[in-house]
Amino acid sequence: MSLTTEQARKILDEVAFQDWKFELVSYDMAGGWWLQVQFAAFDPTAGDVAWQKGRKWYVSSHATPSELVQTAFKAVMTAMEHEVRESFFYRQAAIFGPHFDVDELAERLPQLQLRAPLEKVYVKDV
């Protein structure tokens, strides 16, 4: 059974996280929706609190209510990780920032820092 847009919106009306909003936009070509979280947070570029939007998550019209709610949860978790990455600094740089260009990262891939393997210790049976 397919969810209607009205049913999907009613399900999302029951989802709450802080003062965040859950936007549902029809995606007719695939018969589903884009789910996107919206929230007020500090914008490091603007230097002030601004309205933020998370990435878009596709939800099929054939999704179950549980899948829709779990996708909303995943959207919140991913947006929170994004915020942490923007706010975590080392030497005054957001080294795990979410806005790095992947092609540039691939070109500048740093050396791996690996730990030396542990020596194996054998214990004799007594």
Backbone as CSV, one residue per row, in Angstrom:
resi,resn,N_x,N_y,N_z,CA_x,CA_y,CA_z,C_x,C_y,C_z
1,MET,0.836,-1.180,0.000,0.000,0.000,0.000,0.883,1.247,0.000
2,SER,0.550,2.184,-0.831,1.317,3.423,-0.936,0.812,4.462,0.054
3,LEU,1.759,5.257,0.566,1.393,6.386,1.410,0.967,7.551,0.534
4,THR,-0.026,8.271,0.961,-0.377,9.514,0.283,0.454,10.627,0.914
5,THR,0.516,11.756,0.252,1.238,12.902,0.807,0.616,13.324,2.134
6,GLU,-0.716,13.304,2.203,-1.404,13.679,3.442,-1.029,12.725,4.580
7,GLN,-0.975,11.422,4.304,-0.598,10.445,5.333,0.853,10.661,5.779
8,ALA,1.724,10.901,4.812,3.134,11.113,5.136,3.309,12.367,5.994
9,ARG,2.593,13.443,5.658,2.684,14.676,6.455,2.146,14.460,7.869
10,LYS,1.062,13.679,8.007,0.510,13.386,9.337,1.519,12.613,10.186
11,ILE,2.224,11.690,9.561,3.249,10.926,10.274,4.355,11.876,10.731
12,LEU,4.815,12.745,9.839,5.879,13.677,10.200,5.430,14.697,11.232
13,ASP,4.141,14.990,11.284,3.624,15.901,12.315,3.802,15.313,13.712
14,GLU,3.962,13.997,13.792,4.152,13.329,15.071,5.632,13.220,15.455
15,VAL,6.516,13.629,14.561,7.960,13.586,14.814,8.392,14.926,15.387
16,ALA,9.195,14.882,16.448,9.683,16.120,17.052,11.147,15.979,17.440
17,PHE,11.909,17.029,17.159,13.285,17.147,17.623,13.571,18.627,17.810
18,GLN,13.808,19.003,19.056,14.052,20.395,19.409,13.014,21.274,18.716
19,ASP,13.460,22.360,18.070,12.513,23.217,17.352,12.650,23.041,15.846
20,TRP,13.154,21.889,15.418,13.395,21.625,14.000,12.076,21.367,13.275
21,LYS,12.104,21.610,11.966,10.956,21.336,11.108,11.336,20.271,10.088
22,PHE,10.337,19.529,9.654,10.544,18.479,8.665,9.733,18.833,7.423
23,GLU,10.446,19.194,6.362,9.788,19.587,5.113,9.668,18.356,4.215
24,LEU,8.512,18.220,3.589,8.262,17.113,2.674,7.844,17.712,1.342
25,VAL,8.629,17.457,0.304,8.357,18.012,-1.017,8.121,16.864,-1.990
26,SER,7.045,16.935,-2.755,6.729,15.874,-3.712,7.813,15.741,-4.765
27,TYR,8.084,14.502,-5.112,9.015,14.192,-6.186,8.263,13.259,-7.124
28,ASP,7.494,13.834,-8.012,6.552,13.094,-8.847,7.195,12.055,-9.759
29,MET,8.396,12.344,-10.262,9.014,11.424,-11.220,9.226,10.033,-10.621
30,ALA,9.513,9.962,-9.319,9.779,8.674,-8.698,8.628,8.225,-7.806
31,GLY,7.601,9.037,-7.695,6.457,8.662,-6.870,6.752,8.700,-5.387
32,GLY,7.457,9.697,-4.953,7.778,9.817,-3.532,8.014,11.266,-3.172
33,TRP,8.854,11.473,-2.158,9.097,12.820,-1.661,10.563,13.013,-1.321
34,TRP,10.943,14.280,-1.203,12.211,14.670,-0.600,11.888,15.120,0.813
35,LEU,12.594,14.584,1.786,12.466,14.988,3.179,13.698,15.819,3.517
36,GLN,13.476,16.959,4.148,14.585,17.841,4.499,14.321,18.485,5.860
37,VAL,15.322,18.458,6.737,15.189,19.124,8.030,15.567,20.589,7.883
38,GLN,14.939,21.415,8.719,15.239,22.848,8.755,15.380,23.244,10.219
39,PHE,16.366,24.099,10.513,16.618,24.483,11.899,17.424,25.771,11.941
40,ALA,17.305,26.474,13.050,18.085,27.688,13.263,19.391,27.300,13.949
41,ALA,20.519,27.778,13.392,21.827,27.471,13.970,22.816,28.554,13.559
42,PHE,23.922,28.593,14.275,24.964,29.552,13.954,25.539,29.229,12.580
43,ASP,25.637,30.233,11.745,26.224,30.094,10.407,27.605,30.727,10.445
44,PRO,28.681,29.901,10.412,30.022,30.460,10.516,30.367,31.419,9.375
45,THR,29.764,31.244,8.216,30.026,32.135,7.087,29.410,33.502,7.328
46,ALA,28.165,33.527,7.802,27.470,34.789,8.056,27.852,35.382,9.414
47,GLY,28.325,34.530,10.328,28.685,34.993,11.662,27.497,35.275,12.557
48,ASP,26.354,34.680,12.238,25.136,34.917,12.995,24.252,33.669,12.912
49,VAL,23.214,33.629,13.717,22.246,32.533,13.638,21.414,32.724,12.378
50,ALA,21.262,31.654,11.635,20.507,31.716,10.375,19.739,30.415,10.186
51,TRP,18.769,30.454,9.310,17.966,29.277,8.975,18.827,28.324,8.157
52,GLN,18.939,27.072,8.610,19.752,26.059,7.941,18.847,24.956,7.408
53,LYS,19.302,24.304,6.357,18.592,23.142,5.813,19.583,22.000,5.659
54,GLY,19.132,20.810,6.020,19.954,19.626,5.832,19.857,19.145,4.386
55,ARG,20.582,18.091,4.092,20.520,17.507,2.751,19.138,16.901,2.524
56,LYS,18.821,16.615,1.278,17.529,16.022,0.936,17.636,14.499,0.982
57,TRP,16.596,13.883,1.541,16.519,12.430,1.643,15.302,11.953,0.862
58,TYR,15.514,11.047,-0.081,14.391,10.518,-0.860,13.615,9.503,-0.032
59,VAL,12.308,9.621,-0.057,11.411,8.667,0.604,10.401,8.194,-0.441
60,SER,10.345,6.914,-0.663,9.404,6.340,-1.614,7.984,6.420,-1.071
61,SER,7.023,6.541,-1.974,5.622,6.499,-1.554,5.248,5.106,-1.049
62,HIS,6.100,4.132,-1.311,5.877,2.765,-0.838,6.541,2.519,0.518
63,ALA,7.148,3.548,1.088,7.789,3.408,2.402,6.732,3.141,3.467
64,THR,7.138,2.426,4.480,6.248,2.213,5.618,6.341,3.435,6.533
65,PRO,5.377,3.624,7.416,5.500,4.715,8.389,6.810,4.640,9.179
66,SER,7.234,3.435,9.537,8.497,3.275,10.270,9.682,3.755,9.442
67,GLU,9.676,3.446,8.162,10.771,3.900,7.293,10.795,5.419,7.183
68,LEU,9.640,6.040,7.116,9.567,7.494,7.045,10.117,8.121,8.329
69,VAL,9.700,7.603,9.479,10.181,8.122,10.766,11.689,7.882,10.906
70,GLN,12.159,6.711,10.505,13.589,6.416,10.581,14.398,7.310,9.647
71,THR,13.832,7.669,8.505,14.512,8.591,7.594,14.581,9.985,8.218
72,ALA,13.535,10.395,8.905,13.562,11.674,9.618,14.655,11.652,10.685
73,PHE,14.776,10.538,11.392,15.828,10.396,12.399,17.210,10.490,11.759
74,LYS,17.395,9.798,10.647,18.675,9.827,9.935,18.987,11.237,9.452
75,ALA,17.981,11.960,9.008,18.181,13.341,8.561,18.680,14.212,9.713
76,VAL,18.105,14.022,10.909,18.544,14.772,12.090,19.975,14.386,12.452
77,MET,20.253,13.090,12.499,21.597,12.634,12.868,22.655,13.168,11.903
78,THR,22.360,13.143,10.623,23.322,13.608,9.632,23.514,15.123,9.726
79,ALA,22.431,15.853,9.948,22.543,17.310,10.102,23.337,17.655,11.362
80,MET,23.130,16.897,12.435,23.891,17.135,13.666,25.380,16.849,13.448
81,GLU,25.675,15.769,12.735,27.083,15.464,12.427,27.690,16.597,11.603
82,HIS,26.947,17.116,10.659,27.394,18.233,9.831,27.767,19.431,10.714
83,GLU,26.893,19.755,11.677,27.136,20.878,12.581,28.390,20.632,13.432
84,VAL,28.569,19.402,13.898,29.756,19.077,14.693,31.005,19.231,13.850
85,ARG,30.979,18.744,12.622,32.134,18.864,11.738,32.513,20.330,11.484
86,GLU,31.507,21.198,11.402,31.780,22.628,11.197,32.344,23.290,12.452
87,SER,32.062,22.728,13.611,32.425,23.363,14.878,33.604,22.714,15.592
88,PHE,34.162,21.654,15.038,35.298,20.964,15.654,36.583,21.479,15.018
89,PHE,37.453,22.064,15.849,38.663,22.700,15.332,39.926,22.061,15.892
90,TYR,40.943,22.040,15.081,42.299,21.679,15.470,43.207,22.720,14.849
91,ARG,43.996,23.387,15.691,44.860,24.480,15.228,44.061,25.540,14.474
92,GLN,42.911,25.838,15.013,42.012,26.873,14.492,41.458,26.556,13.094
93,ALA,41.458,25.288,12.721,40.917,24.876,11.420,39.896,23.765,11.617
94,ALA,38.789,23.854,10.891,37.755,22.810,10.929,38.214,21.658,10.041
95,ILE,39.125,20.840,10.584,39.798,19.810,9.780,38.887,18.679,9.304
96,PHE,37.743,18.511,9.939,36.791,17.488,9.509,35.557,18.125,8.890
97,GLY,35.690,19.363,8.422,34.570,20.121,7.878,33.840,19.395,6.757
98,PRO,32.534,19.633,6.644,31.723,18.937,5.653,31.698,19.594,4.268
99,HIS,32.383,20.722,4.109,32.271,21.456,2.847,33.508,21.372,1.959
100,PHE,34.384,20.417,2.224,35.573,20.294,1.401,35.230,19.714,0.028
101,ASP,35.919,20.200,-0.988,35.752,19.706,-2.352,36.402,18.322,-2.452
102,VAL,35.633,17.307,-2.812,36.153,15.935,-2.829,37.264,15.743,-3.859
103,ASP,37.207,16.457,-4.988,38.276,16.337,-5.982,39.590,16.902,-5.439
104,GLU,39.488,18.022,-4.725,40.687,18.604,-4.121,41.227,17.692,-3.016
105,LEU,40.350,17.108,-2.235,40.796,16.174,-1.201,41.535,14.983,-1.821
106,ALA,40.997,14.471,-2.923,41.627,13.326,-3.592,43.018,13.694,-4.108
107,GLU,43.178,14.910,-4.610,44.474,15.361,-5.121,45.479,15.597,-4.002
108,ARG,44.992,15.999,-2.835,45.888,16.368,-1.737,45.879,15.325,-0.625
109,LEU,45.528,14.114,-0.929,45.406,13.075,0.083,46.692,12.957,0.898
110,PRO,46.595,13.216,2.189,47.804,13.180,3.032,48.254,11.752,3.322
111,GLN,49.467,11.662,3.855,50.002,10.366,4.258,49.192,9.840,5.441
112,LEU,49.017,8.545,5.482,48.322,7.933,6.610,49.254,7.884,7.807
113,GLN,48.711,8.084,8.957,49.478,7.975,10.200,49.004,6.708,10.889
114,LEU,49.833,5.684,10.785,49.439,4.381,11.328,50.283,4.024,12.540
115,ARG,49.678,3.332,13.448,50.344,2.845,14.644,51.162,1.606,14.274
116,ALA,52.327,1.444,14.902,53.132,0.247,14.672,52.368,-0.955,15.215
117,PRO,52.462,-2.096,14.535,51.739,-3.272,15.027,52.283,-3.720,16.381
118,LEU,51.385,-4.220,17.203,51.782,-4.730,18.508,52.548,-6.036,18.338
119,GLU,53.526,-6.233,19.209,54.250,-7.507,19.192,53.342,-8.562,19.814
120,LYS,53.376,-9.738,19.225,52.589,-10.839,19.772,53.333,-11.419,20.963
121,VAL,52.625,-11.622,22.005,53.198,-12.210,23.211,52.585,-13.593,23.381
122,TYR,53.441,-14.581,23.477,52.956,-15.931,23.644,53.131,-16.340,25.099
123,VAL,52.108,-16.912,25.677,52.163,-17.373,27.055,52.202,-18.895,27.036
124,LYS,53.208,-19.423,27.704,53.337,-20.889,27.774,52.288,-21.446,28.717
125,ASP,51.746,-22.570,28.358,50.845,-23.277,29.262,51.640,-23.749,30.459
126,VAL,51.082,-23.634,31.638,51.778,-24.065,32.859,51.338,-25.450,33.239
